Amino acid sequence: MADNNFRDILPGPDYRSRVGIAERDAYSHADSRLATPRGRAFADAWNERLAQPFTGISTDGTVIPDLFTLAGHDAPSEAMVAAAQAVLGVCTDDERSKVCFPIDAVNWRMWSNPELYVNRYGLRLEELGPELRDAILEVMRASLSERGFQKARACMKVNHFLGELVGGPRVLNEFSYNFSLFGEPSLDQPWGWQIHGHHLAMNVLLIGRQIAISPTFMGAEPNIIDEGPNAGVTIFTAEERAGLDLMRSLPREQRDRAQIYQQMHDPAMPPDRWHPADQRHLGGAFHDNRVIPYEGVRGVEMTPEQRSALLALCGMFVEYLPAGAHAARLREVERHLDETYFSWIGLYGDDDPYYFRIQSPVIMCEFDHHSGVFLTNDEPAKCHIHTIVRTPNGNDYGKDLLRQHATRVSVDATPGGHA
């Protein structure tokens, strides 16, 4: 199923994902799913991984040290701090107690991207008054590039559209997302925020003038709104096309090596390579410590034009970063471009669904055409897209930067400047 016309695969009222959804809210919907063996198995697997101490994604179980540098990247720190303080100023005491967490809280790692409202922490936007909800959106706007903010909002608007399509607006809507603050908003001390819900999860850390945003999950089912006040919203088409163009630009021998599987759910895949929820994704929720070996073709084998295209594709995945941070992130990626791998699953015709991954010591980007969850396609379709960005080797959630900051503070606080 490669057709991008989602109208051809809309579910009827008796379709499995629609049955009962009109009568449910986020809480009862999650409870009903968790009551099934499959739902309980998902939650148990999440809790098992969460219990593991954070190390970070690696290729062989060993994290490479000294890859990341604590430095200033002209982050919009004043605007971010002001916006976060405005949120706290609008909060009641009860809301403030729910939204605020220590900088090292485990809640950083409790985000998820299904519509299942399982980990119930932070403030849920759909339950807030418009003043507080708008203040939270301003934190997002202040922290992201304008293009990145609009992309995040597009994920939220498409989610609302999906809720209308399947008759479940209390489960799927524009504001069925949770927001949390970590640490105290400050111009010199670490703090950050998180938003997560169906098809959108962002983890943002600020230390002085340096901002780190990862892991991120952005997705859409469908990836276009064709009616209503948001008609014309389309998402992920640039990444989709650029990935396909790069794959097609490779000479045949390299293209064959990049294509690690020909079928989206290939019989040759090992048992842990395809998952009913993550499908081909390897860096999804609760996979903070996953071992992911390199696959495909290395950047060092590519022509200068292909290397430029590979770097530009990475830039599309992290376009949510403010200008200075975006430029710094691409310089970081470019330093490791020789050891950056590009891999592919599926075919590469105009109508074919596919998955691709970019993976290096400092970044991992995944793009996947999914089968339907609320739409009826049992095979992947180009109208249901998931994207993930991770920072391997210990710097998801900016954790390596936090470690360096703590070390620097310890040294500065010691007489003579020695830890």
C-alpha positions as CSV (number, residue, x, y, z in Angstrom):
1,M,0.0,0.0,0.0
2,A,1.9,3.1,-1.2
3,D,-1.0,5.3,-2.2
4,N,-0.7,8.7,-0.5
5,N,-4.5,9.4,-0.8
6,F,-5.6,8.8,2.8
7,R,-9.2,9.3,1.9
8,D,-9.0,5.8,0.3
9,I,-8.1,4.2,3.6
10,L,-10.4,5.9,6.1
11,P,-11.8,3.6,8.7
12,G,-15.5,2.8,9.0
13,P,-17.4,2.9,12.3
14,D,-16.7,-0.8,12.9
15,Y,-13.0,-0.6,12.3
16,R,-10.9,-1.8,15.3
17,S,-9.3,1.6,16.1
18,R,-12.6,3.4,16.0
19,V,-14.8,1.1,18.1
20,G,-15.6,2.8,21.4
21,I,-13.3,5.8,20.8
22,A,-16.1,8.3,20.6
23,E,-17.2,7.5,24.1
24,R,-13.7,7.7,25.6
25,D,-11.4,10.4,26.9
26,A,-7.6,10.1,27.1
27,Y,-7.8,8.3,30.4
28,S,-10.4,5.7,29.7
29,H,-8.9,5.1,26.2
30,A,-5.5,4.3,27.7
31,D,-7.1,2.1,30.4
32,S,-9.0,0.1,27.8
33,R,-5.8,-0.5,25.8
34,L,-3.7,-1.4,28.8
35,A,-6.3,-4.0,29.8
36,T,-5.3,-6.0,26.8
37,P,-2.3,-8.4,26.8
38,R,-0.6,-6.5,24.0
39,G,-1.1,-3.1,25.7
40,R,0.2,-4.5,29.0
41,A,3.2,-6.0,27.3
42,F,4.1,-2.6,25.8
43,A,3.9,-0.9,29.2
44,D,5.9,-3.6,30.9
45,A,8.6,-3.3,28.3
46,W,8.8,0.5,28.7
47,N,9.1,0.2,32.5
48,E,11.8,-2.5,32.2
49,R,13.9,-0.2,30.0
50,L,13.3,2.8,32.1
51,A,14.7,1.0,35.1
52,Q,18.0,0.8,33.4
53,P,20.5,3.6,34.2
54,F,21.0,5.9,31.3
55,T,24.1,5.3,29.1
56,G,22.9,6.4,25.7
57,I,22.6,4.8,22.3
58,S,25.8,3.2,21.0
59,T,26.9,0.9,18.2
60,D,28.4,-1.8,20.4
61,G,27.4,-1.1,24.0
62,T,30.4,1.2,24.6
63,V,29.8,5.0,24.7
64,I,32.5,7.0,22.9
65,P,33.7,9.8,25.2
66,D,34.6,13.4,24.5
67,L,32.4,13.9,21.4
68,F,30.5,16.9,22.7
69,T,31.6,20.3,23.8
70,L,30.1,22.7,26.4
71,A,30.0,26.0,24.5
72,G,27.7,28.9,23.6
73,H,25.7,28.8,20.4
74,D,23.8,32.0,20.6
75,A,20.7,30.3,21.9
76,P,17.7,32.6,22.6
77,S,18.3,32.3,26.3
78,E,16.6,35.5,27.5
79,A,13.4,34.8,25.5
80,M,13.3,31.2,26.7
81,V,13.7,32.2,30.3
82,A,11.1,34.9,30.1
83,A,8.6,32.6,28.5
84,A,9.2,29.9,31.1
85,Q,8.9,32.4,33.9
86,A,5.6,33.6,32.4
87,V,4.3,30.0,32.5
88,L,5.1,29.8,36.2
89,G,3.6,33.2,36.8
90,V,0.3,32.0,35.4
91,C,0.3,28.7,37.2
92,T,-1.7,28.1,40.4
93,D,0.3,26.5,43.2
94,D,-1.2,23.1,42.3
95,E,-0.2,23.5,38.6
96,R,3.3,24.6,39.6
97,S,3.7,21.5,41.7
98,K,2.7,19.4,38.7
99,V,4.8,21.0,36.0
100,C,8.1,21.5,37.9
101,F,10.7,18.7,38.2
102,P,14.4,18.6,39.2
103,I,16.9,18.9,36.4
104,D,17.9,15.2,36.9
105,A,14.4,13.8,37.2
106,V,13.8,10.4,35.5
107,N,10.7,12.0,33.9
108,W,13.0,13.2,31.1
109,R,13.0,9.6,29.9
110,M,9.3,8.9,30.3
111,W,8.1,10.5,27.1
112,S,6.2,8.4,24.5
113,N,4.6,9.0,21.2
114,P,1.4,6.8,21.0
115,E,-1.9,8.3,21.9
116,L,-2.0,6.1,25.0
117,Y,-1.9,8.4,28.0
118,V,0.2,6.1,30.2
119,N,2.8,8.2,32.0
120,R,0.7,11.0,33.5
121,Y,3.0,13.7,34.6
122,G,3.3,17.4,33.9
123,L,0.4,19.6,32.7
124,R,-1.9,18.3,30.0
125,L,-2.6,21.2,27.6
126,E,-6.2,20.2,26.9
127,E,-7.0,20.5,30.6
128,L,-5.6,24.1,31.0
129,G,-7.2,27.5,30.6
130,P,-6.2,29.4,27.4
131,E,-3.9,31.8,29.2
132,L,-1.6,29.0,30.6
133,R,-1.9,27.0,27.4
134,D,-0.8,29.9,25.3
135,A,2.0,30.7,27.7
136,I,3.3,27.1,27.2
137,L,3.1,27.5,23.4
138,E,5.2,30.7,23.8
139,V,7.9,28.6,25.5
140,M,8.0,26.4,22.4
141,R,8.1,29.4,20.1
142,A,10.9,31.1,22.1
143,S,13.0,27.9,22.1
144,L,12.6,26.8,18.5
145,S,13.3,28.3,15.0
146,E,10.1,29.7,13.5
147,R,10.1,26.8,11.0
148,G,10.6,24.3,13.8
149,F,7.8,25.8,15.8
150,Q,5.4,25.6,12.9
151,K,6.4,22.0,12.3
152,A,5.7,21.1,15.9
153,R,2.4,22.9,15.7
154,A,1.6,21.1,12.4
155,C,2.0,17.7,14.2
156,M,-0.5,19.0,16.8
157,K,-3.0,20.2,14.2
158,V,-2.8,17.0,12.2
159,N,-3.5,15.1,15.4
160,H,-6.7,17.2,15.8
161,F,-7.6,16.5,12.2
162,L,-7.1,12.8,12.8
163,G,-9.4,12.9,15.8
164,E,-12.1,14.4,13.7
165,L,-11.6,11.8,11.0
166,V,-12.0,8.9,13.4
167,G,-14.6,10.4,15.7
168,G,-12.3,10.5,18.8
169,P,-11.7,14.2,19.6
170,R,-11.3,13.6,23.3
171,V,-8.5,11.2,22.6
172,L,-6.8,12.9,19.6
173,N,-6.8,16.7,19.5
174,E,-4.6,19.7,19.1
175,F,-3.8,19.9,22.8
176,S,-3.6,16.2,23.9
177,Y,0.0,16.8,25.0
178,N,1.8,17.1,28.3
179,F,4.3,19.8,29.2
180,S,7.0,19.7,31.9
181,L,9.7,22.0,33.2
182,F,13.0,20.7,34.5
183,G,15.2,22.8,36.8
184,E,14.6,26.5,37.4
185,P,14.6,28.8,34.4
186,S,17.9,30.6,34.4
187,L,20.4,32.4,32.2
188,D,23.4,30.5,33.7
189,Q,22.1,27.3,35.3
190,P,20.8,24.3,33.4
191,W,17.1,23.9,32.9
192,G,14.8,22.6,30.2
193,W,11.4,21.5,29.1
194,Q,9.6,18.6,27.5
195,I,6.4,18.2,25.5
196,H,5.1,14.8,24.5
197,G,2.0,13.1,23.2
198,H,0.7,11.5,20.0
199,H,3.2,12.1,17.2
200,L,5.1,14.8,19.0
201,A,7.8,14.6,21.6
202,M,10.6,17.2,22.2
203,N,13.2,17.3,24.9
204,V,14.9,20.7,25.3
205,L,17.9,21.6,27.5
206,L,19.4,25.1,27.9
207,I,22.8,25.8,29.6
208,G,23.7,29.4,29.3
209,R,23.8,30.1,25.5
210,Q,23.8,26.4,24.5
211,I,20.7,24.6,23.6
212,A,20.3,20.8,23.0
213,I,17.1,19.3,21.6
214,S,16.9,15.5,21.5
215,P,15.4,13.0,21.5
216,T,12.7,14.3,19.2
217,F,9.8,12.4,17.7
218,M,7.6,14.0,15.0
219,G,4.9,12.2,13.0
220,A,1.6,12.4,11.3
221,E,-1.3,10.2,10.2
222,P,-2.2,11.5,7.6
223,N,0.6,13.9,6.8
224,I,-1.8,16.4,5.1
225,I,-4.9,18.3,6.1
226,D,-7.3,18.6,3.2
227,E,-10.2,20.4,4.7
228,G,-11.2,22.8,7.6
229,P,-9.4,25.8,9.0
230,N,-6.0,24.2,8.7
231,A,-6.5,22.9,5.1
232,G,-3.2,22.9,3.2
233,V,-1.0,21.9,6.2
234,T,1.5,19.3,4.9
235,I,4.4,17.9,6.7
236,F,7.6,15.8,6.1
237,T,7.6,16.1,2.3
238,A,11.0,17.8,2.2
239,E,12.7,15.0,4.2
240,E,10.9,12.4,2.2
241,R,12.0,13.7,-1.2
242,A,15.6,14.5,-0.1
243,G,16.1,11.0,1.3
244,L,14.8,9.4,-1.9
245,D,17.0,11.7,-4.1
246,L,20.1,10.8,-2.1
247,M,19.3,7.1,-2.4
248,R,18.8,7.3,-6.1
249,S,22.0,9.3,-6.6
250,L,24.1,6.4,-5.3
251,P,25.8,4.2,-7.9
252,R,24.3,0.8,-8.1
253,E,26.9,-1.0,-6.0
254,Q,26.5,1.5,-3.1
255,R,22.7,1.5,-3.5
256,D,22.6,-2.2,-3.0
257,R,24.7,-1.9,0.1
258,A,22.6,0.9,1.5
259,Q,19.4,-1.2,0.9
260,I,19.7,-3.5,3.9
261,Y,16.3,-5.0,3.3
262,Q,14.1,-4.9,0.2
263,Q,10.8,-5.4,2.0
264,M,9.5,-3.1,4.7
265,H,8.7,-6.2,6.9
266,D,11.3,-8.5,5.4
267,P,11.4,-12.2,6.2
268,A,15.2,-11.8,6.4
269,M,15.0,-9.5,9.4
270,P,16.1,-10.8,12.7
271,P,13.3,-11.0,15.4
272,D,14.2,-7.7,17.0
273,R,14.4,-5.7,13.8
274,W,10.7,-5.1,13.4
275,H,8.3,-4.1,16.1
276,P,4.5,-3.9,15.9
277,A,4.5,-0.3,17.4
278,D,7.9,1.0,16.4
279,Q,8.0,-0.9,13.1
280,R,11.4,-0.2,11.6
281,H,12.4,2.5,14.0
282,L,15.3,1.7,16.4
283,G,15.5,4.9,18.4
284,G,11.9,5.2,19.6
285,A,10.6,5.9,23.1
286,F,12.3,4.0,26.0
287,H,15.2,2.9,23.7
288,D,17.7,5.3,25.3
289,N,20.4,2.7,25.7
290,R,19.8,0.6,22.6
291,V,22.8,-0.9,20.8
292,I,22.4,0.0,17.1
293,P,25.3,-1.2,14.8
294,Y,26.1,0.9,11.7
295,E,24.6,-0.3,8.4
296,G,24.7,0.9,4.8
297,V,27.1,3.2,3.0
298,R,29.6,5.6,4.7
299,G,29.9,9.3,3.9
300,V,33.6,8.8,3.1
301,E,32.5,6.7,0.0
302,M,30.3,9.4,-1.3
303,T,31.0,12.2,-3.8
304,P,31.2,15.8,-2.6
305,E,27.7,16.4,-4.0
306,Q,26.3,13.4,-2.2
307,R,28.0,14.4,1.1
308,S,26.5,17.9,0.8
309,A,23.1,16.3,0.2
310,L,23.6,14.0,3.3
311,L,24.5,17.0,5.4
312,A,21.6,19.0,4.1
313,L,19.3,16.1,4.9
314,C,20.5,16.1,8.5
315,G,19.8,19.8,8.6
316,M,16.2,19.2,7.7
317,F,15.8,16.8,10.6
318,V,17.1,19.3,13.1
319,E,15.6,22.4,11.5
320,Y,13.8,23.0,14.8
321,L,17.0,24.4,16.3
322,P,17.5,28.2,16.4
323,A,19.9,29.6,13.8
324,G,23.1,29.6,15.8
325,A,22.5,26.2,17.4
326,H,21.5,24.8,14.0
327,A,24.7,25.9,12.4
328,A,26.8,24.6,15.3
329,R,24.9,21.2,15.2
330,L,25.7,20.9,11.5
331,R,29.4,21.7,12.1
332,E,29.4,18.9,14.7
333,V,27.8,16.5,12.2
334,E,30.1,17.5,9.4
335,R,33.2,16.7,11.5
336,H,32.0,13.1,11.5
337,L,30.7,13.0,8.0
338,D,33.3,10.4,6.9
339,E,32.0,8.0,9.5
340,T,28.3,8.8,8.9
341,Y,26.2,5.9,7.5
342,F,23.2,6.0,5.3
343,S,20.9,2.9,5.2
344,W,17.6,2.1,3.5
345,I,14.7,-0.4,3.8
346,G,12.2,-0.9,1.0
347,L,12.2,0.0,-2.7
348,Y,12.9,3.5,-4.1
349,G,10.3,4.1,-6.8
350,D,8.1,7.2,-6.8
351,D,5.2,5.4,-5.1
352,D,7.2,3.0,-2.9
353,P,7.1,3.4,0.9
354,Y,10.5,3.3,2.6
355,Y,12.6,3.7,5.7
356,F,16.0,5.4,5.9
357,R,18.5,6.1,8.7
358,I,21.4,8.5,9.0
359,Q,23.8,7.4,11.8
360,S,27.1,8.8,13.1
361,P,28.8,9.1,16.4
362,V,26.9,12.4,17.1
363,I,23.5,12.1,15.4
364,M,20.9,9.5,14.4
365,C,18.0,10.4,12.2
366,E,15.2,8.0,11.2
367,F,12.4,8.3,8.7
368,D,9.7,5.7,8.3
369,H,6.5,5.2,6.3
370,H,4.2,3.4,8.6
371,S,1.2,1.1,8.3
372,G,-2.1,2.4,9.6
373,V,-3.0,2.7,13.3
374,F,-6.2,4.7,12.8
375,L,-6.2,4.4,9.0
376,T,-6.9,1.0,7.6
377,N,-3.7,0.2,5.6
378,D,-2.1,-2.9,7.0
379,E,1.0,-2.2,4.9
380,P,3.1,1.0,5.0
381,A,1.7,4.0,3.3
382,K,3.3,7.3,2.4
383,C,0.6,9.3,4.2
384,H,1.7,8.0,7.7
385,I,5.1,9.2,8.6
386,H,7.3,8.9,11.7
387,T,10.6,10.7,12.2
388,I,13.1,10.5,15.1
389,V,16.3,12.3,16.0
390,R,18.7,11.0,18.6
391,T,22.1,12.1,19.9
392,P,24.1,8.9,20.5
393,N,27.0,8.3,22.8
394,G,25.4,9.8,25.9
395,N,24.1,13.2,24.9
396,D,20.4,12.6,24.5
397,Y,18.6,15.0,26.9
398,G,21.9,16.9,26.8
399,K,23.1,14.6,29.5
400,D,26.8,14.7,28.5
401,L,26.6,18.5,28.6
402,L,25.0,18.4,32.0
403,R,27.9,16.1,33.2
404,Q,30.4,18.6,31.9
405,H,28.6,21.5,33.5
406,A,28.5,19.7,36.9
407,T,32.3,19.0,36.6
408,R,33.0,22.6,35.8
409,V,31.0,23.9,38.7
410,S,32.8,21.4,41.0
411,V,36.2,22.6,39.8
412,D,35.2,26.3,40.2
413,A,34.0,25.7,43.7
414,T,37.2,23.9,44.8
415,P,39.9,26.1,46.3
416,G,42.7,26.4,43.8
417,G,40.4,25.3,41.0
418,H,41.2,21.6,41.2
419,A,38.5,18.9,41.5
